Amino acid sequence: MTIIKGYKRPDGTVGIRNHVLLMPTVICSNQVVNRIEQQVSGTVAIPHQHGCSQVGKDKERTHQVLVGMGKNPNVGAVLIISLGCEVMNAEQIRDEIKETGKPVIWLDIQDEGGTIKTIQKGIEAAKELVTQVQNAHRVDIDLSELNVGVKCGGSDATSGLCSNPSLGKASDLIVAENGTIVMGETTEIIGAEHILAEKAVSAKVLTKLYDCIRNFEAEIDRMGVDMRGGNPSPGNIEGGLSTIEEKSLGCISKAGTSPLQGVIEYAEPINGNGFYFMDSPGNDIECVSGMAAAGVHLVCFTTGVGTPTGNPIIPVIKITGNERTAKRMEDNIDIDTSAVLQGKETLEQAGKRIFDEIVSVASGSLTKAEILGHQEFSINRIGISL
Amino acid sequence: MAAYDFNSDMSSIVLNNIDNVATMLCDVKAGETITYTLEGKPQTLVVKDDIRFGHKVALRPIPKGERILKYGESIGAASEFIDRGEHVHVHNIEGIRGRGDAHTQKEVKNS
């Protein structure tokens, strides 16, 4: 049994970070949250482009991501800043986050009387929340509480050869301790879904997985385009990947060999242990943000050509199998698995190193993305702007 | 997918015995000889193009329309005849999936 050091939340969930989240309900509140973040240490803002001129499932998706970010146990308290006339319902967002028992404060720019007054009051509120979350301390937590996202971005041929299979070994170690693995990127299982489908625990899970793929390919058909050039991206192609099938076959090994317990929607809360698939785009930031909103605690992110990706509330561990990238982008890469390609290390040994890093980061060690302040956040949209 | 072993002495790797491509583990120039292991036996091949690290090389002649196999799985189809030793990439293979432009599927054999 492996022990990590985390924070126990009032609702029994466990966090591995203790952020005060500054949440704009709409793009119009971004400047206010950015200014509050600059003034109050221990806060993290999630400026985004959405929250208004949205309807139906698209509106619900933005709502669910905002609520999910607030509910994520890596967040100790939340300050919501609304404008007042937007489509998002700030009161409902506040009430849903409050179900976790964590402190939530909501300020409205129109009610407060403009930018300056809201920033002023927001700074006082944020300072109060940071003071409150200081009462939380790390305690021993069983690794089985941990939800680990697995993701790849900026892939090249080394991703499929060593960084993803190495991560797969780490995924197996996590699931062996009854932890949870979440893999996303519907785009990047196209051509490899039959291999993933063999792992489905039930016909229902299998059907849901194929439905995700069918819906996505139908959208590509509707657009009348070849995916190639968008995904695989120009960088993927430069790195040697010729088709989406080739990329996908290299991608799926990162989840390891565990049975597929379920398929969840983008940002849908994870409700169980073992291996889950989240229906989500391959876009790095949208996918990682959806994982954070679903309750993932940290993401293991493999890259071939190199990317700096981080997230405002969940640590992102960067892993490469490309020796050149490990050297050239040393400030972004946490783990180099290229020794596997040289026959100097086994996939199991590299996987164990990744597992050890997961335990260390879960217990408080900062990733390079955290040290450098990478806080990329983006909400997936599925509808038109009105 | 079958297991495979990395051997630091080989300049390329074949991920499954049924594959018709190998992946380069180093940069190589046209006319140079590369090495790989197939069914446990060391093999050599003279390449016809400059091929970079991570890119693919044809292990045998591949007729137009035939599937390209890597990891023992289809990664697409040849869009033209590819000779043994040639660079295999976007210029001579195309994806079969995610093709909203969908003109290729009719041309692909065995699909």
Interface residues (C-beta under 8 A of the other chain):
Chain A: D156 A157 T158 G160 L161 C162 T187 I190 G191 A192 I195 E217 I220 D221 R222 M223 G224 V225 D226 M227 R228 N231 I237 G239 G240 S242 T243 I244 E245 E246 L249 G250 S253 G304 N322 V340 L341 Q342 G343 K344
Chain B: M1 D5 F6 N7 S8 D9 I13 L15 T23 M24 L25 R52 F53 G54 H55 K56 I68 K70 Y71 E73 S74 I75 G76 V88 H89 V90 I93 E94 G95 I96 R97 G98 R99 G100 D101 A102
